Amino acid sequence: MNLILCGMMGAGKTTIGIKIAELTGRRWYDTDGLIVDKYGKISDIFEYYGEAHFRKLETEIVKELAKKDELVISTGGGLVLKKENNEVLQENGKIVFLRATLDTLAKRLNVDGERPLLQTSTENIRDRLARLLKERSPIYEHVANYIVDVDGKTPEEIAKEVVEITNGSIV
């Protein structure tokens, strides 16, 4: 059984995923990292091929990872928005939504060229984040087996909480 982390960009999925892997001895994978390794920078994929193509690449990666067992998987912020991805992940995994407030996300994120969905000319970053959070939160909550609030906690505290609440389900 795999442990899958979902949530908004900036929620800490990568950092927490690494900590969980350290605590449990599981292998850790980051879907965005795998895409970068295989296809190049995400911002370039968005620019040259579009978001729809990027989402197809995410599905390919999910299908590869779902064939394995005992993994910790940190997903890209939009990965679980696609029903097919959720179905594949849930066949052999439990999904944990790392929930963060807009204030926390806004503090953690800055424009670095690696977050194409924050690169808009018509909205400021906080407004764009607020809109994405409003659109995505109900979906994250719906697909998640567990929800962990991350605000005001250290990565170590969050990782331990995730391991504690999922231990019976993932062993």
N, C-alpha and C positions, 0 to 999 in steps of 0.2 A: 504494500500500500504506500502510495506516494503522498507527500505533504506539499500542497500547492499554496503559494502566497499570492493574493491579488490585492488590488487597491490602486489608488491614484499615484501618478508619478510624484515622487517626493515623500511617499508614506514610509519608505524604508525597506521595501521588499528585498532588495539586494543585500543590504547590510544585515538585516534580520535573518535572511536565508543562510548567509555564511555562518552567523552565530548559531543557528539551529543545527546546521551540519556539524559544527564543532562540538556541540553538546551531545548529539546523538550518534556521531560517527557515520552518518549518511553522506552520500555524495550529493553535491549541490550543483545545480545548473540554473543559469539565468537565460530566459528565452531571448531577451534583447542581445545579450552577450553572444549567444550562439549565432544569431542572425548576423551580427557584426563580423564575427569570425569567418562565417561562410560567404557573406554577400557584400560586406563593406559597411560604411557608416550609414546609420539609420537616416540621418538628415539627407544624405545623398540619394538613398532609395526613395524617400518621399519626394525629393525635388525632381528626380529624373523619371521615376516610374509611377509615382502617386501612392496615396494611402491604401487603395484597394490592393495593389500589388504587395505592399508591405504586409497587409493582413493575410494574404495567401501564404507568404513566407512563414508567418507566425503559425498558421495551421499545419504546415509541413513539419515545423519544429515540434509542435505539440504532439503530433502523431508519432514522431520518432521517440520522444521522451516517454510517452504513455506506454510504450512497449516494455519499458524498464520498470524495475521495482525498487522500493526503499530509497527513493530520491527525495530531496528537498528541491522544489522548483519555484523560482522567483519569476513571475510573469510580468510582461509589459503591461502598462496601465490599461490598454484597450483590448487586451487579448481575450478576456472573459466576456466581452460584449458580443462576441460571435457565438451563437448557440452551439454550433458544431464543436468548437474548442471546448466548451464546458462539458458536453456529453463525453468527449474523448477523455478529458481529464478525470471526470467523475467515475469512469469505469474502474479505475485503479487508483483512486486518490480521494483525499479530503481537502477541501478548499477553505483557507483561512483568509478572511477579509481584514487587512490591516487598515483600520479606519482612522483618519486624521482630519482635523478641522481645517477650514480654509486658512486660518491664521498660521497654523503649523506648516501647511504646504507652501504658503507664500514666503515664509521665512526661509524654508529649506531650498527653494528653487530659485535659480537665477538664470538668465538667458545665457546659455553657453554654446548655442548652435547645435546641441545634441537633442533638443526637445522640440521637434518640428511642430507639434500641436500647439506650442506656446508662441510660435513665430507668426504673428498676425500683424497686419498694419492697421487694422481697424479697432482692436481692443487692447487695453493694457493687460499686463500679465495677470493681475489679481482678478480682473473681470473675466478673463478667459478661463482661469482656474475655477472661479465660482460657477461659471456656466457648465464646465466639464464635470465638476463635482455634483452639481444638481442633476445632470443627465445620468451620470454613472453610478452614483451611490445606491439608488434602488436596485440596479442590476447586480452590483457587488453583493448587496445584502441578500438578494434572492438566490444567487448561486452558492453563497458561502454556507459551509457546514458550521463554521465558527466565526465570531467577530471579536477582534481584539482592538481596543482603543489604544493608540500609540502616543497621544499627547502627554507631554510631561514625564515620559518614561525613557530610560536609557535603552539602547539596543539590547543589552544583556538582560534587562528586566523583561522586555517584550519577548525575546527569544525564550526565556524560561517560562513565561506565561503560556506561550504557544505550545511548548513541549508538554507542560502540565495539563492543559485542557484537551490536547489531542492524543495524549499517550495511549489511552485505551483503544483509540480508533486506528492508530497507525502502527501498532506493534503486531 
